[in-house]
Amino acid sequence: MAFFDHCGDRYYYFDAGSGAPVLLLHGLSNTGRAWTPQVAEMVRLGHRVIVPDLLGHGASGPVGRRFTAYEQGQATLALLEFLGLESAALVGLSLGGMVALEVATMSPEAVDKLIVAGTFRTMATPNRQQMLNAWIEALRQSDGCLKRFKSSWTDLVGKAFAVSPLGMAWYQAWHAQAAIQDSRNQINWCEGMKFYDVGQKLGLVNAPTLVLAGAEDPMSPISESRGIADQIRCAVVGVVPGSGHVFNVSSAHEFNRRTNDFLRGK
């Protein structure tokens, strides 16, 4: 199967491999295909890898209302139940990390291990509210998703990777992806992200946790990762060299090494 329904919404997911389950959660405006550098390696190492598209992204259904990371977290738990899984390791980047933190605080027993990368404790600060409002304004323009993608490309992957042959291949794929996106989905997500604030709940996380930071991530600084780890028992911080916010792509080898070592208990 590739779809499941929850609260009237339709979700797509990819499911491959066997063994200890790992669920990968992508960031805003992306899809589960952003985890391409990780999926095959995790399957090779003996994991069952589950990769959903967040609502309003990829092959999942549209989101016609303000939508929050908490609601997506509820849908993530529903997916685990749908698949007959009592728990899984969660890996989330950026918005996906926010969703993973919501899951780990609302249902700690459902998370075996937790890895969050380039993510946030809260969006309830003046600077981040201003950032979200700027994104919404940009998305409301004609071809807003495509224009926002093009303007943020180097922030996503870093200047060096952006002009590399592999970077150009990713750019072409994501350019086409952005060109067909409905900006209303991202606007509704941005409106919902304004209410995200998991900081006071992080003490509820029970799972061993790895908080990854990109050394030159322009959106989520290392201090943010350290702040998250400080509030979670059994949490460690790892800094991945290189630049870009989506550093599972631009620094895939190092991201994979740290992630897979942590999942294997090294």
N, C-alpha and C positions, 0 to 999 in steps of 0.2 A: 504494500500500500504506500501511497505518497501523500495522502491528505487526511486530516482529521478536523472535526468541527468542535467548536467551543463557544458557548454563549452567542450562537448565531453567526460566528465568524469562521471562515475556512482557512486552514493553515496547511502549507506545504512543508514537508520535511524529507530529507535524504537520510537513508539508513544503510550502513555498510559495515561488514566485518562481524566478528563475534568476540565474546569475552567481556571484560569489565567495561560497562558503558561510559562513554564520554559524550557530553552534549555541548556543542559549540554555538555561541550566540554572537552574531555579527553586529556591526555598528549602524548608525543612522545613514540612510540613503544607499546602503549597500545590500548585499544578499548573502546567503550562505556560501555562494561561490567564492567569496573573499577568503574562505578557509581552505581553498585548494592546496596551498603549500603545506597544510597540516594533515589533511584527511588520509592520504595514502600512507604516510609515515605512521600515523597512529594505528591504522588497520594492520600494517606490517608488524607492529609491535604487539599485536594481539588484543586490540580494543574493538568494541562495537562503537562506531562513531555515528552520532545522530546530529544532523545539521538542519534545523528549521529556518525558514524565512520568517522574520518578524512580520506581524500584521502590517499590511500596507507596503510590503517590500517583496520583490521577486515574484514568485508564483503563489504567494499567499493572497488572500482576499484584500480588498480595499478597507481603509479605516475611515469611516464617515463621521467621526466625532473626535473630540479631544481624547487622546489615548495616552496612558501612563506606563512607566516601567513596571509599576506594581501590577497593573492589569495584565501586562505581558508575562510577568512572573507567574500569575495565576494560570495563564494559558500554558506556560512551560510545565508546571506541575500537572496540569491536565494531560499534556502530551506524555509525560512519564507514566501516568496511570493508564492511558490509552495503550501504551506499548507494554504494559504489564510489568513495569519496573518500579520497585520501591524506592530506589535511589540511583544516583549517577554522579560522576564527576562533572562539574560545570566549568567551562572555559568561556569567558566573555570579554570582548574588547569594546571600549568606549561605551556606547549605549548598551551593547550586549553585556558589558561588565556591570552596568547599573541594574539591568534585569537580573543578572546572576546574584548580585548582592541582595536584591529584593527577595529572591527565592530563598537564599541562605538565611535570611532573617525571619521570613514568614513560616518556613518549614525546614528547620535545621536538619532534621533527620533524613531529609530527601537528598542531602548533598554529602557525598563521600569525601571529595576533595574539591577545593575551589581555587580557580586561577582567574584573576581579573587583570586586565592590561589596559593602560592608558585610559583609566576611568575616573569616576568622581564620587565624592561623598554627598554633594549637594549641588543643586542648581539655584538655590535660594540665596544668591548673593547679587548685589547690584551689577557687577561686571558680567556675570553669566546670564542674568536676565536681559541685560543690554545685548549680549551676544545672540541670544535666542531671538530677540525682537529683530535684530539685523538680519538673521537668517530668514525669518518669516517675510520680511520686507523684500528680500532678494528673491525668495521663492514665488512671490506674488507677481513678479515680472513675467512677461512672455518668455517661454522656454526657461523658466526659473531654475528647474532642476539641472539642466545642462549648463547654464551660466554659472550656477553655484559650484558645480563640479569642476568646471574649467578654472575658476578663480581659486579653488582650494587644492588643486592637484599637488602642487609642490609641498604644501603643508601636510598632505596625506602621506606622501611617500618620501619626501626629501628631494633636494635638487639633484643630487648625483644619481639616485635611482631613477628619477623621473626621465632623464635623458638617456639612460642605458637601454640596450635592446630589449631586455626583459621588461623594463619600465614602460617602454613604448608599447609593448604587447598588452600589458595591463591597461595602459591608457586607452588603447583602442577598444578593448572589451568594456571598460567602465564608461567610456564616452557613449557607446551605443546603449548601454544600460540606462544612463542618465537621460538620453534623448527620448526614451519612451516612458519615463516615469511620470506619474501624475503628481504635481506639486501639492495637491490637497492632502495627500497622505503624509508628506513630510511636515506640512504646516500643522496638521493635527497632532503629530508627534511632538513638534516643537512646543506647541501650546501645553501639552501634557507634561513635558519635561520641566516646565516652569515650577511644577509642584514636587519635583523629586528632591527628597532630603532624607537620606538613610543614615546619616551620621550618628544619631542618637540610638539607633538600633543595632549597630555593628557588634556590640557586646553579645548579641544573641547568636552570632555565628559560632558553630561548634567544629566545623570541618577544618582540617589542616589547610592553610591558605597561602598561596603565593601571589604577591602583588607585583606585577611587572610594570616597569616604567621605561619608556624610551628615553635614551640619554639626551636627545634633542627634540623631543616631542613638543611642538609649538602650542598644543591645546591643553595637555594634561601634564603639568610639571612633576618632577621627581618628588617634590614636597607633598603633592597631593597623594601619591602612592604611599609615602611614609605616614601621612596622616591616617589613611585607611588602615594600614597595618598596625599602627599603634593602638587602635581600638578593637582589634580582633585577637583573641587568644590563639596561640600557635600560628601566627602569621609571620612571614618573612618577605622582604623586599628584594627584588632582583632588577638590576639596571641593564637594559639591552643596548649595546653600543649602536651608533648610527643615528639617523634622523627620520622624521616622519611620524605621523600619528598612527597610521595603520602599519605598525612595524612588524606585525606577523607576516607581512608581504615584503616590505623593503629590507628587513633583517631576518628573513625566514629561517636561515640555518641556525642562528643563535636563539631565536624564539623557540624553534623546535627542540633544540638541545635542552634548554632550561625547562620547558614545559614537560617534555617526556621524562627527564630525570625526576622531576617532582612527582609525576604520576606514578613512577616506578619506585618511589620512596628513597631516591638517592640524595 
